[in-house]
Amino acid sequence: MAGFATSRPASLALAAFLTFLNIFAFLLAVGAERRRSTGKVVPDEYDERSYCLYDTDASTVYGVAAFFVLLLSQVLVTGVTRCLCLGPALSSRGCAVAAFVLSWLTFLTAEACLIGGSARNAYHTKYLGYYMKHDLVSCATLRKGVFAAAAAMMLINLVASLVYYWSYSKAANGGFVKHQNEVSMGMTDYGHDKGGSGP
């Protein structure tokens, strides 16, 4: 039973769920990029100053949602594979180790873009009435490409995570497919009818 705890076949259902989470986070990030808040300079009705009036804060909501969905995906694959530490030895498999490192690098990069972009976008939309100098001609906004970069990292993360998960499972059980009667078939070779040991 102890060996079973560290030797699990790769689950196609789990791989599909990981793919769903990453694609969902990707779509949220794309939505965040498309719904970035924009501001326009409007005059104050009480004096000669002007200020920036920003529109919807949907980009922040999408970005934060994508952050947590991607986090769930990474926690899931890390929990299943025990973070390369407690599972089967993969040190001799360069592809698995490279996929593991790439998975974490793209995850951290995507999360940084998501939380940074969401925070910056929220800052602009929160301070709707922050008065500026009278010759204000444009409003500061989140630069293009922050959420798009996160979306790109998510796709790379998905591929790296699936390759790492498959490599982990292959080291343990030989890939995504494992026959349940494999052990019982092997033990029949040593039955009494095989004449393995006789008087």
PLY file of the C-alpha trace (Angstrom):
ply
format ascii 1.0
element vertex 199
property float x
property float y
property float z
element edge 198
property int vertex1
property int vertex2
end_header
0.00 0.00 0.00
2.91 2.35 0.63
4.02 2.00 -2.97
0.55 2.82 -4.21
0.66 6.20 -2.42
3.61 7.36 -4.55
2.79 5.49 -7.76
-0.38 6.66 -9.49
-1.28 6.36 -13.17
-1.91 9.60 -14.99
-5.60 10.38 -15.12
-7.02 11.57 -18.42
-9.85 13.17 -16.47
-7.37 15.16 -14.38
-5.42 16.18 -17.47
-8.68 17.35 -19.06
-9.58 19.29 -15.91
-6.17 20.98 -15.85
-6.64 21.90 -19.50
-10.08 23.34 -18.73
-8.74 25.45 -15.86
-5.88 26.87 -17.92
-8.11 27.61 -20.91
-10.66 29.26 -18.62
-7.93 31.40 -17.02
-6.65 32.22 -20.52
-10.08 33.45 -21.60
-10.38 35.55 -18.45
-6.99 37.12 -19.13
-7.99 37.88 -22.72
-11.19 39.44 -21.39
-9.16 41.52 -18.94
-6.95 42.76 -21.78
-9.95 43.73 -23.89
-11.76 45.44 -21.01
-8.89 47.53 -19.68
-10.21 50.71 -18.13
-9.84 53.87 -20.17
-10.03 57.41 -18.92
-11.08 60.71 -20.38
-10.33 64.22 -19.26
-13.41 66.04 -18.03
-13.66 69.57 -16.60
-14.76 70.10 -13.06
-18.07 71.89 -12.88
-17.07 73.90 -9.81
-13.71 75.36 -10.86
-11.28 75.55 -13.77
-9.49 72.33 -13.02
-9.96 69.05 -14.87
-9.67 65.42 -13.82
-9.66 61.89 -15.24
-12.88 59.96 -15.32
-12.40 56.23 -15.81
-14.91 53.73 -17.08
-15.66 50.13 -16.06
-13.50 48.13 -13.65
-14.29 44.80 -15.36
-10.64 44.24 -16.26
-9.69 44.06 -12.59
-12.41 41.48 -11.89
-11.33 39.33 -14.83
-7.67 39.59 -13.86
-8.24 38.58 -10.25
-10.48 35.68 -11.33
-7.81 34.46 -13.77
-5.23 34.71 -10.97
-7.14 32.33 -8.71
-8.12 29.91 -11.48
-4.50 29.58 -12.57
-3.45 29.22 -8.94
-5.92 26.36 -8.51
-4.51 24.62 -11.58
-0.92 24.89 -10.35
-1.81 23.75 -6.83
-3.64 20.77 -8.28
-0.79 19.54 -10.46
1.70 20.22 -7.68
-0.38 18.27 -5.17
-0.79 15.30 -7.49
2.88 15.10 -8.38
4.12 16.11 -4.92
6.20 18.93 -6.38
8.87 16.59 -7.79
10.04 15.86 -4.27
8.18 12.85 -2.90
7.22 11.00 -6.06
9.25 8.68 -8.28
12.76 9.76 -9.17
12.80 11.99 -12.24
16.34 13.32 -11.98
17.40 11.21 -14.95
14.57 12.55 -17.13
15.70 15.88 -18.51
12.36 16.52 -20.23
10.42 16.13 -16.99
12.73 18.41 -15.02
12.70 21.03 -17.78
8.91 20.89 -17.94
8.72 21.24 -14.15
10.95 24.33 -14.15
9.17 25.86 -17.15
5.80 25.23 -15.54
6.75 27.17 -12.43
8.48 29.99 -14.32
5.48 30.59 -16.57
3.11 30.27 -13.62
4.94 32.89 -11.57
5.27 35.22 -14.56
1.58 34.94 -15.42
0.51 35.48 -11.81
2.75 38.53 -11.51
1.24 40.03 -14.67
-2.29 39.29 -13.51
-1.99 40.70 -10.02
0.12 43.66 -11.13
-2.23 44.53 -13.99
-5.32 44.12 -11.81
-3.90 46.30 -9.06
-2.83 49.00 -11.49
-6.16 48.96 -13.27
-8.04 49.13 -9.96
-5.93 52.09 -8.85
-7.06 54.14 -11.84
-10.72 53.30 -11.52
-10.79 53.76 -7.75
-9.66 57.35 -7.76
-12.26 58.71 -10.15
-12.19 62.24 -8.75
-8.47 62.75 -8.31
-8.04 66.31 -9.49
-5.17 67.15 -11.76
-3.68 70.35 -13.07
-5.80 72.46 -15.35
-3.84 71.65 -18.52
-4.41 67.90 -18.22
-4.65 66.43 -21.73
-4.54 62.64 -21.18
-5.17 60.06 -18.48
-2.84 57.35 -17.25
-4.02 53.82 -18.02
-2.65 50.32 -17.77
-0.35 49.74 -20.71
-1.39 47.29 -23.38
-0.07 43.76 -23.29
0.12 43.08 -19.54
-2.85 40.72 -19.45
-1.98 39.45 -22.94
1.45 38.43 -21.67
-0.21 36.58 -18.81
-2.47 34.78 -21.29
0.52 33.70 -23.37
2.30 32.41 -20.27
-0.80 30.39 -19.39
-0.68 28.48 -22.67
2.98 27.65 -22.17
2.22 26.70 -18.57
-0.51 24.33 -19.74
1.81 22.48 -22.11
4.63 22.34 -19.56
2.32 21.11 -16.80
0.84 18.35 -18.96
4.29 17.21 -20.10
5.53 17.18 -16.52
2.45 15.35 -15.26
2.74 12.75 -18.00
6.46 12.28 -17.31
5.77 11.88 -13.61
3.11 9.27 -14.26
5.26 7.49 -16.82
8.06 7.18 -14.27
5.57 5.71 -11.82
3.35 3.52 -13.98
4.28 3.85 -17.62
2.01 6.64 -18.82
-1.66 7.49 -18.93
-2.89 3.92 -19.33
-2.62 1.24 -16.68
-4.51 -2.08 -16.63
-6.08 -2.84 -13.30
-5.37 -6.59 -13.57
-1.67 -6.12 -14.30
-0.61 -7.19 -10.79
-2.88 -10.22 -10.63
-1.70 -11.40 -14.06
1.92 -11.16 -12.97
1.31 -13.18 -9.83
-0.28 -16.06 -11.77
3.14 -16.85 -13.19
4.15 -18.17 -9.78
1.04 -20.27 -9.11
1.08 -23.97 -8.35
0.03 -24.85 -11.87
3.15 -23.18 -13.34
5.54 -25.48 -11.59
7.72 -22.62 -10.48
8.92 -24.53 -7.44
8.47 -28.21 -6.96
9.74 -30.98 -4.72
0 1
1 2
2 3
3 4
4 5
5 6
6 7
7 8
8 9
9 10
10 11
11 12
12 13
13 14
14 15
15 16
16 17
17 18
18 19
19 20
20 21
21 22
22 23
23 24
24 25
25 26
26 27
27 28
28 29
29 30
30 31
31 32
32 33
33 34
34 35
35 36
36 37
37 38
38 39
39 40
40 41
41 42
42 43
43 44
44 45
45 46
46 47
47 48
48 49
49 50
50 51
51 52
52 53
53 54
54 55
55 56
56 57
57 58
58 59
59 60
60 61
61 62
62 63
63 64
64 65
65 66
66 67
67 68
68 69
69 70
70 71
71 72
72 73
73 74
74 75
75 76
76 77
77 78
78 79
79 80
80 81
81 82
82 83
83 84
84 85
85 86
86 87
87 88
88 89
89 90
90 91
91 92
92 93
93 94
94 95
95 96
96 97
97 98
98 99
99 100
100 101
101 102
102 103
103 104
104 105
105 106
106 107
107 108
108 109
109 110
110 111
111 112
112 113
113 114
114 115
115 116
116 117
117 118
118 119
119 120
120 121
121 122
122 123
123 124
124 125
125 126
126 127
127 128
128 129
129 130
130 131
131 132
132 133
133 134
134 135
135 136
136 137
137 138
138 139
139 140
140 141
141 142
142 143
143 144
144 145
145 146
146 147
147 148
148 149
149 150
150 151
151 152
152 153
153 154
154 155
155 156
156 157
157 158
158 159
159 160
160 161
161 162
162 163
163 164
164 165
165 166
166 167
167 168
168 169
169 170
170 171
171 172
172 173
173 174
174 175
175 176
176 177
177 178
178 179
179 180
180 181
181 182
182 183
183 184
184 185
185 186
186 187
187 188
188 189
189 190
190 191
191 192
192 193
193 194
194 195
195 196
196 197
197 198
